Amino acid sequence: MSDLSSPTSKSGSSLRTILKHLNEEVFLDHPLLTSLFVTDFALLSFGREPLVLRFFLLAGLVYLAMFFSAKSFASDSQSEKRF
């Protein structure tokens, strides 16, 4: 039992890293995409759309999540290079 790692060691640290690098200014810089992200998430969470529409909504949600994370990490690395 001693060779098992703690369950929060890997996943908890990576989630903290992501949340630390997530830049809230990226959401404010793109208000239309932010509203699409929130609406898409709400529709997938609480809506009862047909299955085909759910696949398109899920693809849009993944695209927007990747867009915001790429913009957030890119702006974070550019601010580190400036100083």
N, C-alpha and C positions, 0 to 999 in steps of 0.2 A: 503494500500500500504506500510505501514511502516514495516510490518512483512516479506517482501520479502528481501532476502539477495542480496548483490551485485553480479553480474554475475562472477566477476573475483576473488571473495574471496576464493572460494574452488578450482576451477580448476586452477587458476593462481598460487596459492601457491603450489599446488602439482606438477605442471609442473616445477616451479622454483626449487623445491626440487629434482626432478629427474635430471634436468640438472646440478644441483650443485654436485650431487653424481656421475654423469656419468664420468668415468675415461677414458681419451683418450689414456692412455698407454695400456689399454686392447685391443684396436683396433690395436695398433702397435705390440703387442705381438703375435697376431694371424693374420698374413697378408693374408693367404689363406681364412680364414673365413670372413675377412673383404672384400676381393674382391668378394667373393660369395654373401655377403650381398648387396654390391653396385650393382653388376650385376643383382641380383634378383630384387632389387628395381627398377632398370632401365627397366628391361623387363616388370615388372608389370605396370610401369607408361607409357611406350611408345610403348610397343609391342602389337601385335594383335594375341596372341596365342589362340588355341582352349580352350574351357571352362575347360575341364578336366586338361589340363596342367596348367591353371591358378590356379586351386585349389592346385595342388602340389607346385607351386611356392609360393603361399600364405602361405601354411603350412611351407615351408622352411624359408620364411621370418619371420614368427612368431617364429619359433624355434631359428633362429639366433638372433633375437631381445631379446628373453628370455635368451639366452646364454650370450650375451654381457652384459645385465643388471645384471644378476646374478654374473658374474665375476667382474663387476665394483663395485657392492655393497659389494661383499665379500672382494675384495682388499681394499675397503675403510674402512670396519670395522676392518680388520686386521691391517691396518696402525694406526688406533686409539688405538688398544690394545697395540701396541709396545711402544707408548709414555706415 
